[in-house]
Amino acid sequence: MPSRFLLRNFEVGQTYHLVHRAPSGQTLFKDQADYQSFLLTLSYYLRFPDGAPLSWVPRLSPKSLAKKQGESIHKGLVPCHLHAFLLLPDHYHLLLTENKGLTKAGISELMRRLSVGWAMTYRGKYGGKGTIYKGKYKMVKVDTNKSSSLIKYLHSHPDTNSAFLKDPLHTSFMDYENNPRSWLKTLPLSESEENITHLTID
């Protein structure tokens, strides 16, 4: 029986915590430029879910790029929303909601394009062969009343320090302190703390 963290039964309107890791002893991000490049990839596919692959963009004319991006707007409804993230050297966390009204699974497609896109970028920069990931990404459904506590957990992760967590290239912490970036949809944060042990993924 497959692990509950590997099930891919995304439901519209539901929020999920996803984690993708590098193999033991390896990293997904080696320097600040990597974090910046990964966020560019993530934000691009959030804004243009059906757009041309990001690797194509430098080769497209402005007119062709605008046409492809214009076709990907979904009449104002994007396939999924990102609410929070945490990027660590050997893995990353995303908090995403599968949107209503679309027949195509938004999170599944986002993760497919993000995983492939980042692997190509990483291998193009550092070389090497084989996968850069430790198997498939893991996920768990997050109840509405648990979202706030999970976001605060990501923004105070025990494996980091305050300077790392407040860097907008590493986390969404500052999106909740100031105006959020256009591709991130913040959620209300409550004062109460919920038990989220079952939502943290090893």
Secondary structure, DSSP 4 states (H G I P E B T S, - for coil): ---GGG-----TT-EEEEEEEPPTT--S--SHHHHHHHHHHHHHHHH-TTSPPGGGGGGS-HHHHHHHHHTTSGGG--SEEEEEEEEETTEEEEEEEEPSS-SS-HHHHHHHHHHHHHHHHHHHHH---S-SSSSS-EEEEE-GGGHHHHHHHHTT-TTS-HHHHT-TTTBSHHHHHSPPPTTB------SS----GGG---
